Amino acid sequence: MLGIAAAAGAGTLRSTLNAQSASRPPDFSGVYRPVNPFGRPAADALVPGRPLPPPTRTAPLSDGSRGRGPDAPLLTPEYLAKWQSISKSRIAGSSESDNTAKCLPPGMPAMMSMPYGMEVMQTKDKITFFSELNDALRRVYLDGRAPTPAILDDPTYAGYSTGHWEGDALIVETVALRDDTYIEGFTPHSDQMTVSERIRIIAPGMLEDRITVTDPKALVKPWETTKTYRKMTAPPDDQLREFACAEGFGHVR
């Protein structure tokens, strides 16, 4: 009888541990590198012997795109004009619109699109994302706090991020973002922009971030994109280098 009772007790313990494991959120901790950070190239873009496609133009095209890619955020007339001005300035060789060239953070959601390494540090109450580019940092608070009026009145490059778990997915909302950063590339936005994310592990060592940008002033409709990152497990790829931009744009060697 004792053996039967012991076995039953062990089975109950295993069930309890399994239930606790199932309710525990996944651990995103680690250093990740982006998978194809510049997007998927067109199938015929790099065919040997075929000339490269022409650079993006700022003049209106027959399809009305004005030189913007088909997956680019769809801008309102006011912000399309801003993008045109930025594009002309960059084509002329100016870097005045490039925050990273000034050693400033890339901002959100551009920070999640950088072709550099990113470290994720996770605790019960918050998750920290640290990007190698310009040592950019953002925190996602998981303890139920909400942005105060003071926070909303003081926008920052990374904004203010709060999150919660829905099963194995981290749901994040980011507000209080500066309007002198970019959605991606050099696509401008207003001070009304908010960013939603659904972050989860899609395969061993693979992290996915589904991003939705909403901006009623700058965007005709919400813009969505998906970023994928591969976890690095072997030295030296599993560590980030200092990005000493102020000492000469780039890494210290």
N, C-alpha and C positions, 0 to 999 in steps of 0.2 A: 504493500500500500504506500509505503514511503517513497518507493521508486516512482510509482505512478504520480504521486503528489509533486515530487521533484521535477518530473518531466513536464507536468502541467505548468508548474511555476516557471520553468525555463521557457516554455512556449509563450506564456504571457509576457515575460520579459522581452523575448525577441519581437513580439507583436508591438510592444510599447516602443522599443527602440526603432523599429521600422516606421512606426507612425511619426515619431519625432523626426526621423531622417527625411520622411516625405514632406513634412511641414517646414523643414528648414530651407531657406532660400539658397540658390546656387551661389558659389563663390567665384566672382569674376576676377579675383586678384591675379596680377601678373603683368608682364610686359608684352605688348602687342605691336605688330606691324600691319599697316593697311594692306589689303588685297586689292590690287588695281585701283589706286587712289584717284586716278584721273579718269575713271570710267572706262567702259568697254569700247575699244575702237571699232569703227565700221569694218565690216568684213573685207572690203576691198581697199581699205585706206592705205595699207602697207604692202601692196602687191609688188614683188620685185619687177623693176623696169618701168613701173608706172609712176608718173610725177606725183609729188605730195599735193594734197589739196591746198587751195589758196588760203591765206590767213583770213580770219573773220573780218568782214567788212562792216563799216558803220553806216553805209548808205542803205536805204530801203531796198529789199529784194522783191521779186515778183510775187513771192508767197506771203509777203507782209511781215516776215520774221525780223527784218532789219539786221540780219547777220547773226542773230542769236540762235543757238542750237535748239533742236526740237525738245530737248529735255530741260532746258533752262527755265527758271521761274518766269511765269508770264506776268509782265509788269504793266501797271497802269500807265497812261500817257505821261503823267508827271514824272514817274520814276524811270520810264524808258528814256526820257530826255536826259535825266541825270546819268543813266548808264551810257548814253551816247557821248556825253561830255567827258566822262571818265575814260571811255575807250579812246576817244580822240587824243586825250592828254597822254595816255600810255603809248599809243602808236607814235606820237611825236617824241617819245623817249623820256618823258617825265615819270618820276616815281613818287610824285607828291601824293597820289591817292593810295599808295601801298603802305599800309600800317606796319607790316612786318619789316619793311625796309627801314622803318624808323625805330625798330626795336620794340614795337608795341605788340600786344597780344593779338592774335588773329580774330578773337571774338567767337561768338556762337551764332550759328552752328558750324561756321567755317573751321573751328578748332577740331571738330570731329572728322574733317576731310583732309587733314594735313598729311603729306607724304613723308611723315616722320614717325618715330616710335611714340608709343603712349603707354604709360604705366597706370594700372588701376589698383587702388588700395581700398580695401573694403573692411568696414566694421559694422556692428549691429545698427548704429545710428546714422551712419553716413558712408558714402562712397566718393572717393576723390579720384579725379582724372587728371593726370599730369602729362602734358604734351612736351616732347623734346623741343619743338620749335618755339623759340623765345621763352622757354620755361613757363608756358601757359598752364594755368591751373584752374580747375572748377570743382566745386563740391556739390553733391546731391544729398540733401538732408532727408533722412528716413524716419525721423522721430515725431512726425506729425506737426512740426512747426509750419507757419505760413508767413509769407512776406508781410512786413509791417508797412504802414504808409511812408515811414522814413526810408525804408529800403526801396520802395517803388519810386520815390522821388530822387533817388541817387543811383541811376543806372550804371552798370559796369560792363566791361568787355565780356566776361563770362556770364553775366546775369545772375539771377538767383534761382536755384534749382531745388525743387522738392520732389520726392518720389515715394512710391509704394510698390509692393509686390503683388502681382496677379499671377498666382501659380509660379512658374519658373521665369516669368518676364518682369523686368523692372520698368515701371511706367514713370516717366519723368516729365515735369512741366517746368519750363524756364521762362521767367519774366524779367523785367527791369534790365533790358539790354540797351546799350548805347546805340545811337543811330548813325554813328560814324564808322561802323564796321560793315561787313558784307555777308549776305546769305551764303554765297559761295563765289569763288572767283572774285569778280568785282561787281557783283549784282547788289545794288543798294537796297536799303529798307528804311522804314520809318520807326519812330519811337513806340509804335503800337504793335510791333512784331512780338510774337510769342513762339516758342519752340516746344513741340511735344516729341517724346521718344519712347520707343518700345525696344528694350535691349534684352537680348537673351542669348544663351549658348545654343547654337544650331547643330553642332557636331563637336566631338572631342577637340579642344583647342581652337575652336572657331567662335568668335563673338560677332553678333549681328546687331546693328543699330538702325532701326526704321525711324526716320526723321520726318516730321511734318511741320512745315513753317506756315504760320498764319499771320497775315498782315493786311487788314482791310484797306489801308491807305496805299500801300505799295504794290500789292499783288491782286491780280484779277481773281484768282482762286488760290486756295492753299497749295503749297508746293511740297511734293513728297520725294524722298530719295532714300536709298538703303546703302549703308556702309558696312563692310565686312572686314574683320581683323583676325589675324592668325597669331596665336599665342606662341611666344618664343620660350624655349625650354633649355637651350644650350648656350653657354658662354661663347663669344661675347655678345651675341644677339639679345640675350635676356637682361641687358642693362642699357641704360640711357646715358648719353654723353652730355656734358654741360654745353649749352648753346650760348656762348658769350657774345651776343650780338653787338653790344656796345664797344667791344674791342675789335670789331671788324666782322661784319655780317657773316656768321657761320660758326662752326665749332672750333673750340680751342684744340690745337693739335700738339 
